[in-house]
């Protein structure tokens, strides 16, 4: 479970795990966390990188909706 005390490293591990296990439910949970629960300054500016990783993992699982949301969010808030 991801919460306010979650580190960027933990999010990266969760993304990799979900991608390797083809776990769409976990990908959705991670997306909700990064897109809805934390702000643009999460993890001292690494949120943009995390969104990119999540977009790639989402594409790997053929979840284009999450990938598009991540790319759009990154384009708007992390340039």
C-alpha positions as CSV (number, residue, x, y, z in Angstrom):
1,X,0.0,0.0,0.0
2,X,1.3,3.4,-1.0
3,X,0.9,6.3,1.4
4,X,2.3,9.7,2.3
5,X,5.4,8.0,3.8
6,X,6.2,6.1,0.6
7,X,9.6,6.9,-0.9
8,X,10.5,7.2,-4.6
9,X,12.5,4.0,-4.4
10,X,9.5,2.1,-3.1
11,X,7.4,3.4,-5.9
12,X,10.1,2.3,-8.5
13,X,10.1,-1.1,-6.9
14,X,6.3,-1.3,-7.0
15,X,6.3,-0.3,-10.7
16,X,8.9,-2.9,-11.6
17,X,7.1,-5.6,-9.6
18,X,3.8,-4.9,-11.2
19,X,5.3,-4.8,-14.6
20,X,7.1,-8.1,-14.1
21,X,4.0,-9.8,-12.7
22,X,1.7,-8.2,-15.3
23,X,-0.4,-7.0,-12.4
24,X,-2.8,-4.4,-13.8
25,X,-4.5,-3.9,-10.4
26,X,-1.2,-2.7,-8.9
27,X,-0.4,-0.5,-11.9
28,X,-3.8,1.2,-11.3
29,X,-3.1,1.6,-7.6
30,X,0.3,3.2,-8.4
31,X,-1.3,5.5,-11.0
32,X,-3.9,6.6,-8.5
33,X,-1.2,7.3,-5.9
34,X,1.0,9.4,-8.3
35,X,-1.8,11.2,-10.2
36,X,-4.3,11.7,-7.4
37,X,-2.8,11.5,-4.0
38,X,0.6,13.2,-4.2
39,X,1.5,16.6,-5.5
40,X,4.1,17.7,-8.1
41,X,6.8,18.0,-5.5
42,X,6.6,14.4,-4.4
43,X,10.0,12.8,-3.8
44,X,11.9,16.0,-4.2
45,X,11.2,16.3,-7.9
46,X,11.4,12.7,-9.0
47,X,7.7,12.5,-9.6
48,X,8.2,13.2,-13.3
49,X,10.6,10.3,-13.6
50,X,8.2,8.0,-11.8
51,X,5.4,9.0,-14.1
52,X,7.6,8.2,-17.1
53,X,8.4,4.7,-15.6
54,X,4.7,4.2,-14.9
55,X,3.8,5.2,-18.5
56,X,6.3,2.6,-19.9
57,X,5.0,-0.1,-17.6
58,X,1.4,0.7,-18.5
59,X,2.2,0.5,-22.2
60,X,3.9,-2.8,-21.5
61,X,0.5,-4.0,-20.1
62,X,-1.4,-2.4,-22.9
63,X,-3.1,0.1,-20.6
64,X,-3.0,3.1,-22.8
65,X,-5.3,5.2,-20.6
66,X,-2.9,5.3,-17.7
67,X,0.0,5.8,-20.0
68,X,-1.7,8.8,-21.6
69,X,-2.6,10.3,-18.2
70,X,1.0,9.9,-17.0
71,X,2.5,11.5,-20.1
72,X,0.0,14.4,-20.0
73,X,0.6,15.0,-16.3
74,X,4.4,14.9,-16.8
75,X,4.1,17.3,-19.8
76,X,2.0,19.8,-17.8
77,X,3.8,19.8,-14.5
78,X,7.3,18.6,-15.0
79,X,8.9,20.5,-17.8
